Amino acid sequence: MTRSRRGPWSAAALLAVLTVVVAGQPATAHPVKFRTGKTYYVSPSGQDTAGGKNPEAPFRHIQKCADVMVPGDTCLVLSGTYEETVVPARSGTAELPITYRAAPGAKVTVSGASRIGGFEPVTPADVTEIAKSDPFAAKSQFSDAVAAGHIYSTGVDLGADVTTVQVFTDKKMDIEAQWPYSGPDLLAPTLQYAGEGSADATIADTDLTRPAGYWDGARALTGYWYVSATTTVKSSAAGSVTLDAAPPCVHKVVPKETRYALSGKIGELGHPGEWFYDPTAKRLYVYGTDDPDAHTVEVKRRTLGFDLANASHTTIAGIGLFATTVRTGPSSTGVTLDGINGRYLSHYTDITRGATDCGSTVTRGVGDTGVILDGTYNRIVNSDLALSAGNGIALRGQNNTATDNVIHDVDYMGTYAAGIAVQGNSQTVTHNTISRVGRSGINLQWNEVSGLAPGKDLIAYNDISGYARLSLDVAAIYTCCSAWMMGTSIDHNVLHDPAPATTSTTFGISGIYADNGQSDLVIANNVGWGNREGTVMLNGLGTGSHDNSVYNNTGGMTLFYVKEPGQSTGTKIYNNIGTIRGLDGATDGGLVLSNNLSAGVDPLFVDAANHDYRLTAESPARNQAIPLPGINDGSTDATPSLGAYQYGAPAWTAGARR
């Protein structure tokens, strides 16, 4: 049985924390007469005082293009790295967009990071000085690494908030010193679990061998069930730490189930690729096997590479992003992002919003991380996006599109952020390949946009794998809570090989999960494998699972909270292949089950071992389906087939088409 979330917070509350965007009018371009657009050039070797109208006299900064361009103009960006935030002075028009494009053959990166240097070896005398304010720095991993000649430091102001600090060596992100040492891959970290005797806000663990007081004031990251959270250590002793507050939502530390990590202590700096920052002294410490100044060490300085919050009818094409991202705003329209290659889009290590605020904690990063497309009729296409504490893409507003993108290694903080976080409504998410994510590949949270008539979303032909790495009760495509989805279609997706890192309970991993009372969904022609709960899971807890159309899916399903009178009226489950869990009494709530291939009957797939789920000529799934125009057309048989592939029809494919 699924565990209720109806205690200190509600399904509606979860939706409420996702800010309702306000639609406005497209940004007004400066009035110009119809004209042939000019082309400007930018190069790291250029000068902003140059004319910028040919590659021999380019501007130095992309911002200079942004300052002078008017509708119809193009900025061709020559190879190099540009450390800036570009804010357009004006918008294009539908007929005359403004374009920023990598020059033919150019490799262009807009970077949010800047290089630092001046590192010097930390000495035992330095350790003695540090120990005056932190006595635990002596006789620690840190002091041992200093003695071995592996710790270097430099003076640099990275701000007062350590949770936003991001450090890179040779374009690879370093890790903040913590216990246990996580390793370099935050989507496959070393996990430590609370031990016997843990309860409320106290983590008990015999592996906690540091002396009393060592962890006082440290930052704690916890993860259990569907909740990742952060807080501060109030007190500590050998064998335990007590947090300022128990993790929100669940309000307890669960023995052998709650994973945790502790950071913010210089004594833990003892592994290659780690750093520690002292905001009071404004000093950065790094572990190096050689002199850091022999490498390119950078720190994040800028959140945005392009700030299009007030721009419309603007195209950015072929541009790389490093340690930064792009956003549009509620009034943006007609923006196209094409061929963006983004790495380290967003970073943060704080999660909790209010000590007991569940909704805003679990949705940390959903609306404001990754590439953010807000407004209307904007799109991101043909892009490669990776490495983000939050989303790969956030679709806000209405009638925006994400298609043919490859997204991986995102949501490494394990919240409800996703490969693509879909908010607003009338959004299109098709032909994307998403892999290695902390929670879901697509997080679908339908909400209205003020001033616009709402409509259905389309989520189709996506290939999603490696989900549920850091959070459970989840799916490749997850949607919640208590929303009327207006016929939103989730179809022709391939959802496979979830990869939970936890060794504890693995409840709720499915291909598509309509959680806590989602209604009026069309879930059709999806294929999944490796999912504990099957390709589809319906959970009617709260407002019920009503008017959902679950047709022609392959891979089985699970039904929860659909059995009470009136709990699942209007829901139809037809023509599916695979075991259906929760069948006992399932129709008591009003749903209708018909023409599903029962458990124990071999569908005789072409090659199930290699995940080819087309039907052979002998398959008992042929000629067995209820005909559903637009759903199961195409069979060469007189009657359609069960499952996601019609016999005799060309096999459809999912994922980015490149």
C-alpha positions in Angstrom: 0.0 0.0 0.0 1.2 3.5 -0.7 1.7 5.7 2.3 -0.6 8.8 2.6 0.8 12.2 2.2 -2.3 13.8 3.5 -0.9 14.7 7.0 0.8 18.1 7.5 0.5 19.0 3.9 -2.0 18.4 1.1 -1.8 17.6 -2.6 -3.3 21.0 -3.3 -0.5 22.6 -1.2 2.1 21.0 -3.4 0.6 22.6 -6.5 0.2 25.9 -4.7 3.9 26.3 -4.2 4.4 26.2 -7.9 4.0 29.8 -8.7 1.2 30.6 -11.1 2.8 32.6 -13.9 1.2 35.6 -15.3 0.9 36.0 -19.0 1.6 39.4 -20.5 2.0 40.9 -23.9 5.2 40.3 -25.9 8.0 42.7 -25.3 7.5 45.7 -27.6 10.3 46.2 -30.1 11.5 49.7 -30.8 9.6 51.0 -33.9 11.7 50.5 -37.1 10.9 50.5 -40.7 11.1 47.3 -42.7 14.7 46.7 -43.4 17.3 44.1 -44.4 19.0 43.1 -41.2 22.6 43.9 -40.4 25.2 41.3 -39.3 27.6 42.0 -36.4 30.6 40.0 -35.3 32.0 39.3 -31.8 35.4 37.8 -30.9 37.4 37.6 -27.6 40.1 39.5 -29.5 37.8 42.3 -30.6 37.1 45.8 -29.2 33.7 47.2 -28.3 34.8 50.4 -29.9 35.2 48.7 -33.2 32.5 48.8 -35.9 31.6 45.1 -35.3 30.4 44.8 -38.9 33.0 42.4 -40.2 35.1 39.6 -38.7 38.3 41.8 -39.0 36.8 44.4 -36.7 34.6 42.5 -34.2 33.1 43.6 -31.0 34.6 42.2 -27.8 31.4 41.3 -26.0 28.1 39.8 -27.0 26.5 42.4 -24.9 27.7 45.1 -27.4 25.7 43.3 -30.1 22.7 43.2 -27.7 23.0 46.9 -27.2 23.0 47.9 -30.9 20.9 45.3 -32.6 17.4 46.0 -33.8 14.8 43.7 -35.4 16.2 41.6 -38.2 19.8 41.8 -37.1 22.2 38.9 -36.4 25.2 38.6 -34.1 27.7 36.1 -35.4 29.9 34.9 -32.4 33.4 33.7 -33.2 35.2 31.0 -31.3 36.0 31.7 -27.7 34.7 32.0 -24.1 32.6 34.9 -23.1 32.3 35.7 -19.4 29.2 37.8 -19.4 25.4 38.0 -18.9 23.8 39.2 -22.1 20.7 41.3 -21.6 19.1 42.4 -24.9 18.2 46.1 -25.2 15.2 45.3 -27.4 13.2 42.5 -28.9 12.8 41.3 -32.5 9.5 40.9 -34.2 7.8 37.8 -35.6 8.8 38.9 -39.1 12.3 40.2 -38.1 13.7 38.3 -35.1 17.0 39.2 -33.5 19.5 36.3 -33.7 22.7 35.4 -31.7 24.4 32.6 -33.5 27.8 30.8 -33.4 29.7 31.6 -36.6 30.1 28.7 -39.0 32.5 26.2 -37.5 33.0 28.3 -34.3 33.0 26.8 -30.8 31.4 29.4 -28.5 30.9 29.2 -24.7 29.2 31.8 -22.6 30.5 31.1 -19.1 29.2 31.9 -15.7 32.6 31.1 -14.2 35.8 33.1 -13.8 39.3 31.9 -13.2 41.1 32.4 -9.9 44.7 31.8 -8.9 47.3 32.7 -6.3 47.1 29.4 -4.5 49.7 28.7 -1.9 50.4 25.5 0.1 48.8 25.4 3.5 51.3 24.8 6.3 51.1 23.2 9.7 51.5 26.7 11.1 48.3 27.6 9.2 46.5 24.7 10.8 47.5 25.9 14.2 46.1 29.3 13.4 42.8 27.8 12.0 42.5 25.6 15.2 42.2 28.7 17.3 38.7 29.1 16.0 38.1 25.5 15.1 40.0 23.2 17.4 38.8 20.2 15.5 40.9 21.2 12.5 43.9 19.8 14.2 44.3 16.0 14.2 41.9 15.6 11.3 41.8 14.5 7.7 42.6 18.1 6.8 45.7 18.4 9.0 46.9 15.0 7.7 46.5 16.3 4.1 48.3 19.5 5.0 51.2 17.5 6.3 51.3 15.5 3.1 51.4 18.7 1.0 48.0 18.3 -0.6 46.1 21.4 0.7 46.3 24.8 -1.0 44.4 28.0 -0.4 43.8 31.4 -1.9 42.0 34.6 -0.8 38.8 35.1 -2.8 35.3 36.6 -2.0 32.7 34.0 -2.9 29.9 35.6 -0.8 28.5 34.8 2.5 26.3 31.8 1.3 28.4 28.7 1.0 25.5 26.8 -0.5 25.9 28.7 -3.8 29.6 28.2 -4.1 30.7 26.2 -7.1 34.3 25.4 -7.9 35.7 23.9 -11.1 39.1 22.4 -12.0 39.8 22.0 -15.7 36.1 22.4 -16.4 35.0 19.7 -14.0 33.1 20.5 -10.9 34.8 19.9 -7.6 32.9 18.7 -4.5 32.5 20.4 -1.2 34.2 18.5 1.6 31.7 16.3 3.4 31.2 13.1 5.3 30.9 10.5 4.0 33.1 11.4 1.0 30.5 11.3 -1.8 32.8 10.7 -4.7 32.8 12.9 -7.8 29.5 11.7 -9.1 26.6 13.3 -7.2 24.1 11.1 -9.0 25.9 8.0 -7.7 27.1 9.1 -4.3 28.3 7.1 -1.4 25.3 6.8 0.9 25.3 6.7 4.7 22.1 5.7 6.5 20.8 6.6 9.9 21.2 3.7 12.3 19.2 2.0 15.0 18.1 4.5 17.7 17.5 7.3 15.2 14.2 9.2 15.8 12.6 12.6 15.5 15.5 15.0 14.6 18.3 12.8 15.8 20.5 10.6 13.6 22.2 7.8 15.5 25.1 6.0 13.7 28.0 4.1 15.2 30.1 5.3 12.2 29.9 8.9 13.6 33.2 8.7 15.4 34.1 12.4 15.6 34.2 13.8 19.1 31.4 15.7 20.8 30.8 19.1 19.3 32.7 18.4 16.1 29.6 18.6 13.9 27.9 21.5 15.7 26.8 24.0 13.2 27.4 21.7 10.2 25.0 21.5 7.3 23.0 18.3 7.0 21.5 16.8 3.8 18.9 14.1 4.4 16.8 12.0 2.0 13.9 9.6 2.7 11.0 8.4 0.6 10.2 11.4 -1.7 11.8 14.1 0.4 15.3 15.5 0.2 15.9 18.3 2.8 18.7 20.3 4.4 19.1 21.7 7.8 21.8 22.5 10.4 23.2 20.3 13.2 22.2 21.7 16.5 24.4 19.4 18.7 26.6 16.4 18.2 28.4 13.6 20.1 30.3 10.5 19.1 27.6 8.3 17.6 24.9 10.9 17.0 23.9 14.3 15.6 20.8 16.2 16.4 19.3 18.5 13.8 17.7 21.9 14.2 14.5 20.3 12.8 13.3 16.9 11.7 13.1 16.5 7.9 9.8 18.2 6.7 6.9 16.2 5.2 7.8 13.0 7.2 8.9 14.8 10.4 11.3 12.1 11.5 14.6 10.4 10.9 13.9 6.7 10.0 16.5 4.1 11.0 18.1 2.3 8.0 15.9 4.4 5.6 17.1 8.0 6.0 20.3 8.7 4.1 22.4 11.7 5.2 25.6 13.6 4.6 27.3 16.3 6.7 29.3 19.3 5.4 30.7 22.6 6.4 33.7 21.4 8.4 37.3 22.0 7.3 38.4 18.8 9.0 36.7 16.8 6.3 38.9 18.2 3.5 41.0 15.2 2.7 40.2 13.9 -0.8 41.2 14.8 -4.4 38.7 17.1 -6.0 37.3 18.6 -2.8 37.1 22.1 -1.5 36.2 24.1 1.6 35.3 27.8 1.8 35.6 30.0 4.8 33.2 33.0 4.2 34.5 34.9 7.2 38.1 34.8 6.2 37.2 34.8 2.5 39.5 32.0 1.8 39.1 28.9 -0.5 40.9 25.7 0.4 41.3 22.9 -2.2 42.9 19.4 -2.2 45.4 19.1 -5.0 47.8 16.4 -6.0 49.9 19.2 -7.5 49.8 23.0 -7.6 46.3 24.2 -8.5 47.8 27.2 -10.4 49.1 24.6 -12.9 45.4 24.0 -13.7 42.4 26.1 -14.7 40.5 26.7 -11.4 37.3 28.6 -11.7 34.4 29.7 -9.5 30.8 30.4 -10.4 30.2 34.2 -10.7 27.1 34.6 -12.9 23.8 32.7 -12.8 22.6 33.8 -16.2 24.4 33.7 -19.6 21.4 35.2 -21.4 18.7 37.1 -19.5 15.8 37.2 -21.9 13.2 38.0 -19.2 12.1 41.1 -21.2 12.9 39.8 -24.7 10.7 38.3 -27.5 11.3 37.0 -31.0 14.9 36.3 -30.3 16.9 33.2 -31.4 20.1 31.8 -29.8 21.7 29.1 -31.9 24.8 26.9 -31.5 26.0 28.6 -28.3 27.5 26.7 -25.4 26.8 27.4 -21.8 29.2 26.6 -18.9 28.2 27.2 -15.2 25.3 29.4 -16.4 21.9 29.3 -18.1 19.2 31.1 -20.1 15.8 32.4 -19.0 12.8 34.0 -20.6 10.1 35.9 -18.8 6.3 35.8 -18.4 5.9 38.3 -21.3 8.4 36.6 -23.6 7.1 35.1 -26.9 8.7 33.7 -30.0 12.1 32.9 -28.4 14.0 29.9 -29.9 17.0 28.2 -28.3 18.5 25.9 -30.9 21.5 23.7 -30.5 22.5 24.8 -27.0 25.2 22.8 -25.4 24.9 23.5 -21.7 26.9 22.1 -18.8 26.5 22.9 -15.1 23.3 24.9 -15.7 22.3 25.6 -12.0 23.8 24.9 -8.7 22.7 25.0 -5.0 23.1 22.8 -2.0 20.3 24.3 0.2 16.8 22.7 -0.2 14.6 23.3 2.8 12.3 26.4 2.7 11.0 26.8 6.2 11.9 24.2 8.8 8.6 22.3 8.4 7.4 23.6 5.0 7.0 20.4 3.0 5.6 21.7 -0.3 8.2 24.4 -1.0 11.0 22.0 0.1 10.2 19.1 -2.2 9.6 21.5 -5.1 12.9 23.3 -4.6 14.3 24.2 -8.0 11.3 23.2 -10.0 10.4 26.6 -11.3 13.7 28.5 -11.4 16.5 26.2 -12.4 17.9 24.8 -15.7 17.1 26.5 -18.9 13.9 28.4 -18.0 11.3 29.0 -20.7 8.5 31.2 -19.4 5.9 33.1 -21.4 4.2 31.8 -24.6 5.3 30.1 -27.9 8.9 29.8 -27.0 10.9 26.6 -27.7 14.1 24.8 -27.0 15.2 22.3 -29.6 18.2 20.1 -30.6 20.1 20.9 -27.4 22.4 18.9 -25.1 22.0 19.8 -21.5 23.7 18.2 -18.5 24.8 18.7 -14.9 22.4 20.7 -12.8 21.4 20.7 -9.2 17.9 21.2 -10.5 16.2 20.9 -13.9 17.6 20.5 -17.3 14.6 22.5 -18.6 11.8 24.3 -16.9 8.7 24.9 -19.1 6.6 27.6 -17.5 3.8 29.7 -19.1 1.8 28.3 -21.9 2.3 26.8 -25.4 6.0 26.3 -25.1 8.0 23.4 -26.6 10.9 21.2 -25.8 11.8 18.7 -28.5 14.8 16.7 -29.8 16.9 17.5 -26.7 19.4 15.2 -24.9 19.4 15.8 -21.1 21.3 13.9 -18.5 22.9 14.1 -15.0 20.4 16.6 -13.6 18.6 17.0 -10.3 21.6 15.9 -8.3 20.0 17.4 -5.2 17.1 14.9 -5.5 14.0 17.3 -5.3 11.0 17.4 -7.6 13.2 19.1 -10.2 13.5 17.0 -13.3 15.1 16.5 -16.7 12.1 18.6 -17.9 9.8 20.2 -15.3 6.5 21.0 -17.0 4.4 23.7 -15.4 1.7 25.9 -16.8 -0.3 24.1 -19.5 -0.6 23.6 -23.2 3.1 22.6 -23.3 4.6 20.2 -25.8 7.4 17.8 -24.8 8.4 15.4 -27.6 11.3 13.3 -28.8 13.7 14.0 -25.9 16.2 11.6 -24.6 16.6 11.9 -20.8 18.8 9.8 -18.5 20.5 9.8 -15.1 18.2 12.0 -13.1 17.8 12.4 -9.3 14.0 11.9 -9.4 11.9 12.0 -12.6 12.7 12.5 -16.2 9.6 14.6 -16.7 7.8 16.2 -13.8 4.3 17.3 -15.0 2.6 19.8 -12.8 -0.4 21.3 -14.6 -1.6 24.8 -13.5 -3.4 27.7 -15.1 -1.8 30.8 -16.5 -3.6 34.1 -15.6 -5.3 35.7 -18.6 -5.0 32.7 -21.0 -7.5 29.9 -21.7 -6.0 26.6 -20.5 -5.4 23.5 -22.6 -3.9 20.1 -22.5 -0.2 19.2 -22.5 1.4 16.7 -25.0 4.1 14.5 -23.6 5.1 12.0 -26.4 7.9 10.0 -28.0 10.4 10.6 -25.1 13.0 8.0 -24.1 13.7 8.2 -20.4 16.0 6.0 -18.3 18.1 6.1 -15.1 15.5 7.8 -13.1 14.7 7.5 -9.3 18.4 7.7 -8.4 18.0 9.9 -5.3 14.2 9.9 -4.6 11.4 7.3 -4.4 7.6 7.2 -5.0 8.4 8.5 -8.4 8.4 7.6 -12.1 10.1 8.5 -15.4 7.0 10.7 -16.0 5.5 11.9 -12.7 2.4 14.0 -12.4 0.7 15.2 -9.2 -1.6 16.4 -7.5 -5.4 16.7 -7.7 -5.4 18.4 -11.1 -8.0 18.1 -13.9 -5.6 17.6 -16.8 -7.9 18.5 -19.7 -7.1 15.5 -21.8 -3.3 15.8 -21.5 -1.8 13.1 -23.5 1.2 11.0 -22.3 1.8 8.7 -25.3 4.4 6.7 -27.2 7.1 7.1 -24.5 9.8 4.5 -23.7 10.4 4.4 -20.0 13.0 2.0 -18.8 15.8 0.9 -16.4 15.3 3.1 -13.3 18.4 3.2 -11.2 17.8 3.9 -7.5 21.0 4.5 -5.6 19.3 3.7 -2.3 19.5 0.2 -0.8 16.5 0.9 1.3 12.8 0.7 0.3 12.2 1.2 -3.4 8.5 1.8 -3.3 6.7 3.5 -6.2 9.1 3.3 -9.1 7.0 3.2 -12.3 7.1 4.5 -15.9 4.2 6.9 -15.6 2.7 7.8 -12.2 -0.5 9.8 -11.9 -0.2 10.5 -8.1 -2.7 11.8 -5.6 -5.8 12.3 -7.6 -4.9 13.2 -11.2 -7.8 13.1 -13.6 -8.6 13.4 -17.3 -5.3 12.0 -18.6 -4.8 10.0 -21.8 -2.0 7.5 -21.2 -1.6 5.4 -24.3 0.9 3.4 -26.3 3.7 3.7 -23.7 6.3 0.9 -23.2 8.3 0.3 -20.0 10.6 -2.2 -18.4 12.4 -2.6 -15.2 9.7 -0.6 -13.3 8.7 -2.1 -10.0 5.1 -0.9 -10.3 4.8 -1.3 -14.1 4.6 1.1 -16.9 1.6 2.9 -15.4 0.6 3.6 -11.8 -2.7 5.3 -10.8 -3.1 6.6 -7.3 -6.5 8.1 -6.6 -5.7 9.2 -3.0 -7.4 12.4 -2.2 -9.7 13.6 -5.0 -9.8 10.2 -6.9 -8.5 9.0 -10.3 -11.3 10.1 -12.6 -11.8 10.0 -16.4 -8.4 8.7 -17.1 -8.0 6.8 -20.4 -5.3 4.1 -20.0 -5.0 2.4 -23.4 -2.6 0.0 -25.2 0.4 0.3 -22.9 3.0 -2.5 -22.6 4.7 -3.3 -19.3 1.9 -3.7 -16.7 0.5 -1.3 -14.1 -0.4 -0.7 -10.4 -3.7 0.6 -9.1 -4.0 2.4 -5.7 -7.0 4.1 -4.0 -9.4 3.5 -6.9 -11.7 1.1 -5.1 -14.0 3.2 -2.8 -17.4 4.2 -4.3 -17.0 7.0 -6.7 -13.2 7.1 -6.4 -12.4 6.2 -10.1 -15.5 7.0 -12.1 -14.9 7.5 -15.8 -11.5 5.8 -15.9 -11.1 3.2 -18.6 -8.3 0.7 -18.7 -8.3 -1.0 -22.1 -6.0 -3.1 -24.4 -3.0 -3.2 -22.1 -0.3 -5.9 -21.9 1.2 -6.9 -18.6 0.4 -7.7 -15.0 -2.0 -5.3 -13.3 -1.5 -5.1 -9.6 -4.3 -4.0 -7.3 -7.0 -5.8 -9.4 -8.9 -7.1 -6.4 -12.0 -4.9 -6.2 -10.5 -2.4 -8.6 -13.8 -1.8 -10.4 -15.7 -1.0 -7.2 -14.8 2.7 -7.5 -16.3 3.0 -11.0 -13.4 2.4 -13.4 -13.8 -0.1 -16.3 -11.3 -2.8 -17.1 -11.6 -4.5 -20.5 -9.6 -6.4 -23.1 -6.3 -6.5 -21.2 -3.9 -9.4 -21.6 -4.1 -11.3 -18.3 -1.2 -12.2 -16.2 0.4 -15.5 -17.0 -0.4 -15.3 -20.8 2.8 -15.0 -22.9 2.3 -12.1 -25.4 4.9 -13.7 -27.7 6.9 -10.6 -28.3 9.5 -10.5 -31.1 12.4 -10.4 -28.6 11.4 -9.5 -25.0 14.9 -10.3 -23.7 16.2 -7.4 -25.8 13.2 -5.2 -25.3 11.6 -5.6 -28.7 8.0 -5.7 -27.7 6.5 -5.9 -31.2 4.1 -8.8 -31.7 4.9 -12.0 -33.5 2.5 -13.6 -35.9 1.5 -16.1 -33.2 0.8 -13.5 -30.5 -2.5 -13.8 -28.6 -2.5 -10.0 -28.4 -3.5 -9.8 -32.1 -7.1 -9.0 -33.1 -8.1 -8.6 -29.4 -8.3 -4.8 -28.8 -11.3 -2.5 -28.5 -10.9 -0.2 -31.6 -10.0 3.3 -30.5 -9.5 5.7 -33.4 -6.4 7.7 -33.1 -5.0 5.3 -30.4 -4.6 1.9 -32.0 -4.8 2.5 -35.7 -2.5 0.9 -38.2 -2.7 -2.8 -37.7 -2.8 -5.0 -40.8 -5.3 -7.2 -38.9 -9.0 -6.6 -39.1 -9.1 -5.8 -35.4 -6.4 -3.8 -33.6 -3.8 -5.4 -31.3 -3.3 -5.1 -27.6 -0.2 -3.2 -26.4 1.8 -0.3 -27.7 2.8 -1.8 -31.1 0.2 -2.6 -33.7 0.8 -5.8 -35.6 2.0 -5.1 -39.1 2.4 -1.3 -38.5 5.8 0.3 -38.7 7.4 0.4 -35.2 7.4 3.9 -33.7 10.6 5.1 -32.0 11.2 7.5 -29.1 14.0 9.9 -28.1 15.9 12.7 -29.8 16.0 12.3 -33.6 19.7 12.9 -34.2 
